[in-house]
Amino acid sequence: MKRRTLLPALLTPWLAQAQGNKPHTWIVPFPAGGGTDAFARPLTTVLTRQMGRQVIIDNKGGAGGTVGAGVAAKLAADGSNFFMGAVHHAIAPAMYPRLDYKLEEDFIPVALLASVPQVIVVHPGQLPVGDLKGLLAAVRAKPGRLNYGSAGNGTSHHLAGELFKLQTKTFITHIPYRGAGPALQDLIAGQVDLMFDGLGSSATHIKSGRVKALAVAGSKRAVGFPDVPTATEAGVPGYEVSTWYGLWAPKSTSKEAVATMQAELRKAFATEEIRKIWNGLGADTPNLYGDAFGQFVSAEVKRWATVVKASGAKLE
């Protein structure tokens, strides 16, 4: 009998240690190269170093981020799986008649990770306008002939464009992609004329001159981009849209696992490394966790439902 119980007794500490070193997986529901990745990759690098366990990004794009969200909702709630969503997921309930997950029921809110204003960017050769007034003149001269790329139907990029059209009484053709990354690459290549992009994904391309920023859709100029005016300053009063990114855990994840991740995030956000990267992407360092983040998300769901209804935006 003693021989039979000896092996399990020896294995128990080893198994516990192995479980403790199990990599974390973050589902990012967009292709690589978009705004979500711009924040996810440096943050998970810092977390990997802090925690002594790998944090793996698993990109699962499609349907405005809803495909990846559906996958994440079904993951094991063992404390190693997380979902990095965005404002798009607060918009989705108003845009998609059927989703195979419920954001506020199938996930536990962990933390707000970043928030940046949308930015109106154009291809400088394809659409050589110097400012937002020049863009409006070009759009009105060619109704429907100019187009804008988005991260997909029902994303903040899509709704930002529809809201812009509503407020300026203009018409620009919408071209949905499977994520901000592919849309931005086509903008850089001159395949689309403009984007209403999250500043996080456009930041490096604005600085390199590959795209030109006409205005940020915020109440104030973005950190790190003091020369880019707000839309209100540039001639479209009250046009404000932000892209935010958040972290959730599958429902039934333990309170201890959620609290551990929150503590690690607070530690990461306090580092000069993350502060510098966030500022370079035009984002402020957030401080919204747990229930407070959940309440923020609920308010965003209601807000975007109102915007969808007012704009008449539809799946295409």
Buried (B, 14 or more C-beta within 10 A) or exposed (E): EEEEEEEEEEEEEEEEEEEEEEEBBBBBBBBBBBBBBBBBEBBBBBBBEBBEEEBEBBBBBBBBBBBBBBBBBEBEBBBBBBBBBBBBBBBBBBBBEEBEBEBEEBBBBBBBBBBBBBBBBBBBEBBEBEBBEBBBEBBEEEEEEBBBBBBBBBBBBBBBBBBBBBBBEBBBEBBBBBBBBBBBBBBBEEBBBBBBBBBBBBBEBBEEEBBBBBBBBBEEBBBBBEEBBBBBBBBBEEBBBBBBBBBBBBEEBEEEBBEEBBEBBEBBBEBEEBBEBBBBBBBEBBEBBBEEBBEBBBEBBEBBBEBBEEBEBEEE
